[in-house]
Amino acid sequence: DSYSAQNLMDVLKKIADAGATVIVTIHQPPPPVVRKIDNTLLMLGGRILYDGPMGLPLEEIFSEKGFPKPNDYNIADWMLQVAQTSSIEDLEKAGFFEEKIKKSRQ
């Protein structure tokens, strides 16, 4: 449930802030949980679609590549929708799956 996910993320965020690496996979995180995520790795078909900061940098990169986030969307739901509804070919043409995406924003 959403309440438990928030409590767990609070604990994991404290661990990460203390210097530990924390890797989490979450299905449909609510916005309060998403706000606690520092970096995200989005994969599609075994390839890295995005690897970098969550939030505005992610939104800017996707928007620059032709996939702007609607204002009423949770960022996690939106990036998954892009991955699930776009063809690999369209994402490749837009410049996804390139290592420079990660390096350009760090």
Secondary structure as UniProt FT lines:
FT   HELIX           2..17
FT   TURN            18..19
FT   HELIX           31..34
FT   TURN            35..36
FT   STRAND          39..44
FT   TURN            45..46
FT   STRAND          47..53
FT   HELIX           56..64
FT   TURN            65..66
FT   TURN            71..72
FT   HELIX           75..85
FT   HELIX           88..93
FT   TURN            94..97
FT   HELIX           99..104
//
